[in-house]
Amino acid sequence: MIPSVHDMGDDTYGLLKYLYGPGNAEEHIDPHLVAAWDRLAPDPGRDPRATYGDLQRLLDQPVMALPESARPAEHVWHLSVRAAPEDPILTDGQWADIARRMVSATGIAPDGDDDACRWAAVRHADDHIHIIATVVRHDGRQARIRHDGARSQAEARKIEIDYGLRQLNTGDGTAAKRPSSAERHKANRQGKERTSREELRETVRRAAAGVAGEQEFFDRLAAAGLLVSQRVAPSGDLLGYKVALPEDRNEDQEPIYYSGSTLAPDLSLPRIRERWAGNAPEPGHDATTDRSSRSARVNPSTARRQATSASWQAVLLIDQGDDRQIAALIAAGGEVLDALAKTSAAHTRRELRDAAFAFERATRSHIRAQRGHARGLRQAARDLVHSGPALGRGEDGATTSMLIDMMFFLVTAAAHWHGMKEHAQQAAAARQAADHLRAAYQAAAPMYVGVMHQRGRRLSQPLQRKQTAHLRQAVPELAEQVLAEPGWYALAATLADVESAGHDPAALLAEAAARRELGTADSISDVLVWRLRRMADLPADASAMPGPTATAPTAGRGAAKRPTNRKERSAKSR
C-alpha cells in the first residue's frame, strides 16, 4: 500500500472538482465518499442534491471562522492511498477504515480528538482513495502534521499486515519523488511507458555518468535533446539547473521544467559536483585533459574489459570496505550501469536500461559517499561513454557479456550490503537490477559461450582429461558440480587457452574461484570462464583464437612468459 502526501494547496473546491470529476483520461469511475469527519457530510457523487460547493463550505468552515489575517496561505491537505496491483479489491468499508487510520496517524484527526480537522475520503477507482482535509482545527489551531509522509508510510505497513496485503518496504526519505497520478495519466494518453519526470531523471543520470566537469555535463544534456535552463547568481556563479523535454509543454505551450533536485536527491548541481570533486587532480596536473585523452583512445571492447576489472576491484572492496567507501562504490557502479545501457547493442539495451533504472534507487541512502574511493569505476563509466556504441558481435559483444557477468556480482554485493544495513528499499532495488542483468546476460552470452562449448567438445580425450584434472586440483569442492554443468566444455576450452597463453591453469583457476563466492551464480562454469579470460588477458570472443592444442607452446616459440608466483599473476590480472 502506497500513501503519497501531495503538495499543500489553497483551493478546496478545485480539488473536490477533480476528485469527483471524470479525470484527465476519463479514468474516474463512480466517484463517491467512503468516509468523512462527520457521517452526515454531503456526497456529491451519490446524492444528486449535494454539490461540490456544499462539501467545500463545510470543509473550509474552520478556516473561514478565523480572521482573514490569521488564515494560512495554503490550507488544503491531500493524501492519496493506493493498493498494490496484486492486492485484492477492497470494499468501501475497508477503505473507510484505512482512511480513518491515515488521518489519525498523520495528525489530521487523531482518535478521540473532538477538535480535529475536517476531512473527507473520496474513492473513484478500485485501487485507491484520496483524502482531502483542511488543516485548521475546530479550536482554531493548525494541525501538527510534520512528518506526515513518514507517519503515513508507517501506518501503511501496519495496514498491510492487518489486511493481508502485499508488504512493501519502508522508505528512508532518499527515494526520488514518484510521478503524480496526473503525470502518469498524461504519459498514458501520449502512449509513453514512462512519465516525463522519469524520462528526464534517466537522461540526466546518464549524462552524469563518468562526467568530469560542468561544461561536459551540460554538453551531454544538450546532446541528449533536452532543453536546459541554468540559474546564475548576480556574481556569475552557477547555482543550479533545470531541464525539460522539448515536446512536454503546458496549456500555454511553455516547456515544463524540472530542477535536478526534484528529479532525484543526487541530481542537484551540488551533488553532481561532488562526483567530479572526488577526482581532484594533483597540483599542477590537468586531470580533465588526461581523462579526455585516455577516453578518446579506448575502443568499446577495451572499455568493457577495463570496466570489468574496475568492477571486480569494487566487488572486493564492498566485501570488506568501510560504509562511506562502499556507498561511493555502489553509486559509481550505478554510473557504470548507466553508461553500459547507453552504449550497448539493441538486443541487450532494454534489459540493461531497466537494470540501471532499478539500481538507481540502490545508489542512495543516508550513508554519504566518500567519492574519492570510486575513481576507477567513474573512469570506467567515462571510458564506456567515450568509446561509443558497441557492436553486438565479435569482441565488443563478448566483452559486453563479460562485463554484464561482473556487474551482476557487483549489484548482488550491493544488495547484500544494503540488506545488512536494513536498507530495505535499496536492497530490493538491487535485487531487481540483478534480475534484469541476468536476463541481459542470457541475451548477450550464449553465442560466445556456445563457441567455447564447441571448442571444448572438440578437444582430444587426453586434453579433456587434462582439464578435468586441473579442475579437480584447483577446486575439488566444486569439481563435480562444474562437471555436471552444460558450461563445463566452455570452461575446459578456456583452461586450454589459458595454458596455451603460458599460464598455470590450475593455479589461475584456484585464484579465480577463491576471490569471491560463487553461490549466487546461475552457472559457475560461465563465471569462471569470464574471470579466467579477463585474468589471463585472453580474447573474450574465442572464435578469434586458434584451436587449443594438446601441449602448451614453450617460451622459445613465442608464448607469453608464465607468471611464476601468485603475486606476479595478480599483477597481470589487474
C-alpha positions in Angstrom: 0.0 0.0 0.0 1.5 3.3 -1.1 0.4 6.6 0.6 1.5 9.8 -1.1 1.3 13.2 0.6 0.7 15.8 -2.1 1.7 19.5 -2.1 -0.4 21.8 0.1 -2.9 23.9 -1.8 -5.4 26.7 -1.3 -8.4 25.6 -3.5 -10.7 23.2 -1.7 -13.3 23.5 -4.4 -10.8 22.8 -7.2 -9.5 19.6 -5.7 -13.0 18.3 -5.0 -14.0 19.1 -8.6 -11.0 17.0 -9.8 -11.7 14.1 -7.4 -15.4 13.9 -8.3 -14.8 14.7 -12.0 -14.1 12.3 -14.8 -10.3 12.6 -14.5 -7.8 13.6 -17.1 -8.4 10.5 -19.2 -11.9 9.6 -18.1 -10.3 7.2 -15.6 -12.5 8.2 -12.6 -15.4 5.7 -12.2 -18.3 6.2 -9.8 -16.6 8.9 -7.5 -18.2 8.8 -4.1 -17.5 9.4 -0.4 -16.4 6.4 1.7 -15.7 8.3 5.0 -15.6 11.8 6.4 -15.2 13.7 9.7 -19.0 13.6 10.0 -21.1 10.7 8.9 -23.7 13.3 7.6 -21.2 15.0 5.3 -22.8 15.6 1.8 -21.6 13.3 -1.0 -21.9 14.9 -4.4 -21.1 11.6 -6.0 -24.1 9.7 -4.8 -26.6 12.4 -3.6 -28.0 14.4 -6.5 -29.0 17.2 -4.2 -25.4 17.7 -2.9 -22.9 19.9 -4.7 -19.2 20.4 -4.6 -19.8 23.8 -3.0 -21.8 22.2 -0.2 -18.9 19.9 0.8 -16.3 22.6 0.2 -18.0 25.1 2.5 -18.3 22.6 5.3 -14.6 21.5 5.0 -13.5 25.2 4.9 -15.7 26.3 7.8 -13.0 26.3 10.5 -10.7 28.2 8.1 -13.3 30.8 7.3 -14.0 31.2 11.0 -10.6 32.7 11.5 -9.8 36.4 10.9 -8.6 36.8 7.3 -5.2 37.8 8.5 -4.8 34.6 10.6 -5.8 32.2 7.8 -2.9 30.0 6.4 -2.0 30.8 2.9 -2.3 27.1 2.0 -4.8 25.2 4.0 -5.7 22.2 1.8 -4.1 18.9 2.7 -4.2 16.0 0.2 -3.2 12.3 0.7 -3.7 9.5 -1.8 -3.5 5.9 -0.7 -3.1 3.2 -3.4 -3.1 -0.6 -3.1 -0.5 -2.7 -4.8 -1.6 -4.2 -8.2 -1.7 -7.7 -6.8 -3.8 -6.8 -3.8 -7.5 -7.8 -3.7 -10.1 -5.2 -4.4 -11.1 -3.7 -1.0 -14.7 -2.7 -0.1 -15.8 0.8 0.7 -16.0 -0.2 4.4 -12.3 -1.3 4.3 -11.2 1.9 2.5 -13.2 3.9 5.1 -11.3 2.2 7.9 -8.0 2.8 6.1 -8.9 6.5 5.7 -9.6 6.9 9.4 -6.4 5.2 10.3 -4.4 7.5 8.0 -5.9 10.8 9.2 -5.3 9.6 12.8 -1.7 8.6 12.1 -0.8 11.8 10.3 -2.2 14.2 12.8 -5.1 15.4 10.8 -7.7 13.8 13.0 -6.2 11.8 15.9 -8.5 9.3 17.5 -10.7 10.8 20.3 -9.9 14.4 19.3 -13.2 16.3 19.0 -11.5 19.4 17.8 -9.6 17.7 14.9 -9.6 18.9 11.3 -12.4 18.2 8.9 -11.6 15.7 6.2 -13.3 13.5 3.5 -12.1 10.4 1.7 -13.2 10.0 -2.0 -13.0 6.8 -4.0 -13.1 7.0 -7.7 -11.2 3.7 -8.6 -10.9 0.2 -7.4 -7.4 0.5 -6.1 -7.1 3.8 -4.3 -8.7 6.7 -2.4 -8.0 10.4 -2.0 -8.2 12.1 1.4 -8.8 15.9 1.4 -8.6 17.9 4.6 -8.4 21.5 5.7 -5.6 22.0 8.3 -7.3 24.4 10.6 -8.8 22.6 13.6 -12.2 23.4 15.2 -10.4 25.1 18.0 -8.7 27.4 15.5 -5.2 26.0 15.8 -3.4 24.4 12.9 -2.9 20.6 12.8 0.5 19.3 13.8 1.3 17.4 10.6 5.1 17.5 10.5 6.5 14.2 9.2 3.0 13.3 7.8 4.7 11.4 5.0 6.7 9.2 7.2 3.7 8.6 9.6 1.5 7.6 6.7 4.2 5.1 5.5 4.5 3.6 8.9 0.7 3.2 9.2 0.6 1.7 5.7 3.0 -1.1 6.8 0.6 -1.9 9.7 -2.4 -1.9 7.4 -0.7 -4.3 5.0 -0.3 -6.8 7.8 -3.8 -6.3 9.2 -5.4 -6.8 5.8 -3.0 -9.4 4.4 -1.8 -7.1 1.6 1.5 -7.1 -0.1 4.1 -5.8 2.4 6.2 -3.0 0.9 9.5 -1.8 2.1 9.6 1.3 4.4 11.2 4.3 2.8 14.0 6.3 4.3 13.5 9.7 2.6 16.2 9.2 0.0 14.0 8.0 -2.9 13.3 10.1 -5.9 9.9 11.7 -5.9 7.2 9.5 -7.5 5.3 10.8 -10.6 1.9 12.1 -9.7 -1.2 10.5 -10.9 -1.7 13.4 -13.3 1.8 12.8 -14.8 1.0 9.1 -15.2 -2.3 9.8 -16.9 -0.6 12.2 -19.2 2.0 9.6 -20.2 -0.7 7.0 -20.8 -2.6 9.4 -23.1 0.6 10.0 -25.0 1.4 6.3 -25.3 4.6 6.5 -23.2 5.9 3.9 -20.9 7.4 6.4 -18.5 6.4 9.9 -17.4 8.4 13.0 -18.4 9.8 13.1 -14.8 11.1 9.5 -15.2 12.5 10.1 -18.7 14.3 13.2 -17.5 15.7 11.5 -14.5 17.1 8.7 -16.6 18.6 11.0 -19.2 20.2 13.3 -16.6 21.6 10.3 -14.7 23.2 9.0 -17.9 24.6 12.4 -18.7 26.2 12.5 -15.3 27.8 9.1 -15.7 31.6 9.5 -15.5 31.4 13.2 -16.3 34.5 15.3 -15.4 33.1 18.8 -15.2 30.2 21.2 -15.6 30.7 22.0 -19.2 30.8 18.4 -20.2 27.7 17.7 -18.2 25.7 20.4 -19.8 27.0 19.5 -23.2 25.8 15.9 -22.7 22.3 17.2 -21.6 22.1 19.3 -24.8 23.3 16.4 -26.9 20.6 14.2 -25.4 18.0 16.7 -26.8 16.9 18.3 -23.5 16.0 21.9 -23.0 18.4 23.2 -20.3 17.9 26.4 -18.2 20.7 27.4 -15.8 20.2 29.5 -12.7 23.0 32.1 -12.4 23.8 34.3 -9.4 24.5 38.1 -9.9 28.1 37.2 -9.4 28.0 35.0 -12.4 28.3 31.8 -10.3 26.1 28.9 -11.5 23.6 27.9 -8.8 21.5 25.2 -10.4 19.8 24.0 -13.5 16.5 22.6 -14.7 15.6 20.5 -17.8 12.6 19.8 -19.9 11.6 17.5 -22.8 11.0 19.6 -25.9 7.6 18.0 -26.5 6.4 18.3 -22.9 4.5 21.5 -22.6 1.7 23.1 -20.5 -1.5 24.5 -21.8 0.3 27.7 -22.7 2.7 25.7 -24.8 5.6 26.5 -22.5 8.2 23.8 -21.6 7.6 22.0 -18.3 10.9 22.2 -16.5 12.1 20.1 -13.6 15.1 21.1 -11.5 17.7 18.4 -10.9 16.9 18.2 -7.2 13.2 17.5 -7.9 14.2 14.6 -10.3 16.3 12.9 -7.6 18.2 14.0 -4.5 21.6 13.2 -6.0 20.9 15.0 -9.3 21.1 18.5 -7.8 24.1 20.5 -9.1 25.9 20.5 -5.8 25.5 16.7 -5.5 26.7 16.1 -9.1 29.7 18.4 -8.5 30.6 16.0 -5.6 31.2 13.3 -8.2 34.0 15.0 -10.0 35.3 16.7 -6.8 36.3 13.2 -5.8 38.6 13.1 -8.8 40.6 16.2 -7.9 43.9 16.2 -9.7 47.3 16.5 -8.1 48.7 20.1 -8.0 49.9 21.1 -11.5 48.2 18.1 -13.2 45.4 18.6 -15.6 43.2 15.6 -14.8 40.4 16.6 -17.2 42.8 16.6 -20.2 44.3 13.3 -19.1 41.0 11.6 -18.7 39.7 13.0 -22.0 42.8 11.9 -24.0 42.7 8.5 -22.3 39.0 8.0 -23.1 39.4 9.1 -26.7 41.9 6.2 -27.2 39.7 3.5 -25.8 37.5 1.3 -28.1 34.3 -0.3 -26.9 35.8 -3.7 -26.2 38.8 -2.3 -24.3 36.5 0.0 -22.3 34.4 -3.0 -21.3 37.4 -5.1 -20.3 38.7 -2.2 -18.2 35.2 -1.7 -16.6 35.1 -5.4 -15.7 38.5 -5.1 -13.9 37.3 -1.9 -12.1 34.0 -3.6 -11.1 35.9 -6.6 -9.8 38.0 -4.5 -7.6 34.9 -2.7 -6.4 33.2 -6.1 -5.5 36.2 -7.0 -3.3 36.1 -3.6 -1.6 32.3 -3.8 -1.0 33.0 -7.1 0.8 35.5 -5.5 3.2 35.5 -1.7 3.0 34.0 0.9 5.3 30.5 2.2 4.8 31.2 5.6 3.2 33.7 3.9 0.8 31.1 1.2 -0.1 28.4 3.9 -0.6 30.7 5.6 -3.1 31.4 2.4 -4.9 27.7 1.5 -5.2 26.9 5.0 -6.5 29.7 4.7 -9.1 28.5 1.3 -10.0 25.2 2.9 -11.0 27.2 5.2 -13.3 28.8 2.2 -15.0 25.4 0.6 -15.5 24.0 3.8 -17.0 27.0 4.1 -19.4 26.7 0.4 -20.3 23.0 0.7 -21.1 23.7 3.8 -23.1 26.3 2.2 -25.3 25.3 -1.4 -25.7 23.7 -3.1 -28.7 19.9 -3.3 -29.2 19.5 -6.9 -28.1 20.7 -6.1 -24.5 19.9 -2.4 -24.3 16.4 -2.8 -22.9 17.3 -5.1 -20.0 20.4 -3.1 -19.2 18.3 0.1 -19.2 15.8 -1.5 -16.9 18.7 -2.7 -14.6 20.1 0.8 -14.4 16.7 2.3 -13.8 16.1 -0.1 -10.9 19.5 0.1 -9.5 19.3 3.9 -9.3 17.3 3.5 -6.1 20.1 1.4 -4.6 22.7 4.1 -5.2 21.3 6.4 -2.5 21.0 6.0 1.3 21.6 8.1 4.4 25.3 7.0 4.3 27.0 9.7 2.4 29.5 8.5 -0.2 33.2 9.2 0.2 33.7 9.9 -3.5 37.5 9.6 -3.7 37.3 5.8 -3.4 35.4 5.4 -6.7 37.8 6.9 -9.2 38.3 3.6 -11.0 34.6 3.0 -11.6 33.9 6.6 -12.6 36.7 6.4 -15.1 35.3 3.1 -16.4 31.9 4.8 -16.9 33.6 7.7 -18.7 35.5 5.4 -20.9 32.4 3.4 -21.8 30.6 6.7 -22.8 33.6 8.0 -24.8 34.3 4.7 -26.5 30.9 4.9 -28.2 28.3 2.3 -29.1 29.4 -1.3 -29.1 28.6 -3.8 -31.8 26.5 -6.8 -30.7 29.1 -9.2 -32.1 32.8 -10.0 -32.0 35.0 -8.8 -29.2 32.5 -5.9 -28.4 29.7 -8.3 -27.8 31.8 -10.8 -25.9 33.3 -8.2 -23.6 29.8 -6.9 -23.0 28.9 -10.4 -21.8 32.0 -10.4 -19.6 31.0 -7.0 -18.0 27.4 -7.9 -17.5 28.5 -11.0 -15.6 30.7 -8.9 -13.4 28.1 -6.2 -12.9 25.7 -9.0 -11.7 28.2 -9.7 -8.8 28.6 -6.0 -8.0 24.9 -5.5 -7.8 24.4 -8.7 -5.8 27.1 -7.5 -3.4 25.3 -4.1 -3.1 22.1 -5.9 -2.3 23.8 -7.9 0.4 25.4 -4.8 2.0 22.1 -2.9 1.9 20.4 -5.9 3.5 22.9 -5.9 6.3 22.3 -2.2 6.9 18.5 -2.8 6.8 18.1 -0.5 3.8 15.0 -2.4 2.6 14.1 -0.4 -0.5 17.7 -0.2 -1.7 18.2 -4.0 -1.2 15.0 -4.7 -3.1 16.1 -2.4 -5.9 19.5 -4.1 -6.2 17.8 -7.5 -6.4 15.5 -6.2 -9.1 18.5 -4.9 -11.0 20.2 -8.3 -10.7 17.2 -9.9 -12.3 17.5 -7.6 -15.3 21.2 -8.2 -15.5 20.6 -12.0 -15.5 18.2 -11.5 -18.4 20.6 -9.3 -20.3 23.3 -11.9 -19.8 21.1 -14.6 -21.3 20.6 -12.3 -24.3 24.2 -11.5 -24.7 26.3 -14.5 -23.8 25.0 -17.7 -25.4 26.7 -17.2 -28.8 30.1 -16.7 -27.2 29.8 -19.4 -24.6 28.5 -21.6 -27.4 31.6 -21.1 -29.4 33.7 -22.1 -26.4 31.4 -25.0 -25.7 32.0 -26.4 -29.2 35.8 -25.9 -28.9 35.7 -27.7 -25.6 33.8 -30.7 -27.1 36.4 -30.9 -29.9 39.3 -31.2 -27.5 41.0 -34.6 -27.7 40.2 -37.0 -25.0 43.7 -36.7 -23.4 43.3 -32.9 -23.3 39.8 -33.1 -21.9 41.1 -35.4 -19.1 43.9 -32.9 -18.5 41.5 -30.0 -18.0 39.4 -32.2 -15.7 42.5 -32.9 -13.6 43.2 -29.1 -13.5 39.6 -28.5 -12.2 39.8 -31.2 -9.6 43.2 -29.9 -8.4 42.0 -26.2 -8.3 38.5 -26.5 -6.8 38.0 -30.1 -5.5 34.8 -29.0 -3.6 33.2 -27.6 -6.8 34.5 -30.1 -9.4 31.6 -32.4 -9.6 29.1 -29.6 -9.8 31.0 -27.9 -12.5 31.5 -31.1 -14.5 27.7 -31.6 -14.5 27.0 -28.1 -15.9 26.4 -27.5 -19.6 29.1 -24.9 -19.4 31.9 -27.3 -18.5 33.1 -27.6 -22.1 33.4 -23.9 -22.4 35.5 -23.8 -19.2 37.6 -26.7 -20.5 38.3 -24.8 -23.7 39.2 -21.7 -21.7 41.6 -23.7 -19.5 43.3 -25.0 -22.6 43.6 -21.4 -23.9 45.0 -20.3 -20.5 47.7 -22.9 -20.7 48.4 -22.0 -24.4 48.9 -18.4 -23.3 51.6 -19.6 -20.8 49.7 -19.7 -17.5 49.3 -22.4 -15.0 45.6 -23.4 -15.5 45.1 -25.0 -12.1 46.7 -22.1 -10.2 44.8 -19.4 -12.1 41.6 -21.3 -11.7 42.1 -21.6 -8.0 42.7 -17.9 -7.8 39.6 -17.1 -9.9 37.4 -19.3 -7.7 38.8 -18.1 -4.4 38.4 -14.4 -5.0 34.7 -14.4 -4.2 31.7 -16.7 -3.5 30.1 -18.4 -6.5 26.8 -19.4 -4.8 24.8 -16.6 -6.4 25.9 -17.6 -9.9 23.4 -19.4 -12.2 26.4 -21.2 -13.9 29.7 -21.5 -12.0 31.3 -22.5 -15.3 30.3 -19.3 -17.0 31.6 -17.1 -14.2 34.9 -18.9 -14.1 35.2 -18.7 -17.9 34.9 -14.9 -17.9 37.1 -14.5 -14.8 39.8 -16.6 -16.4 39.6 -14.9 -19.8 40.0 -11.5 -18.1 42.8 -12.5 -15.7 44.8 -14.3 -18.5 44.1 -11.4 -20.9 42.5 -13.8 -23.4 40.1 -12.5 -26.1 36.6 -12.7 -24.8 35.5 -13.8 -28.3 37.1 -17.2 -28.5 36.2 -17.6 -32.2 39.1 -15.2 -32.9 41.6 -17.7 -31.3 43.3 -20.7 -32.9 42.0 -24.1 -31.6 43.8 -25.3 -28.5 46.4 -28.0 -28.8 47.4 -30.8 -26.6 50.5 -29.1 -25.4 51.3 -25.5 -24.4 54.0 -23.7 -26.5 57.3 -23.2 -24.9 58.7 -19.7 -24.2 61.1 -20.1 -27.0 58.3 -20.4 -29.5 56.8 -17.0 -28.8 54.5 -17.9 -25.8 53.8 -15.4 -23.1 56.1 -15.7 -20.1 54.4 -17.9 -17.5 53.8 -16.0 -14.2 56.0 -17.7 -11.6 54.1 -16.8 -8.5 50.8 -15.6 -7.1 51.9 -12.0 -6.8 53.0 -11.9 -10.4 49.7 -13.4 -11.6 47.7 -10.9 -9.5 49.7 -8.0 -11.0 49.0 -9.3 -14.5 45.3 -9.8 -13.8 44.9 -6.2 -12.8 
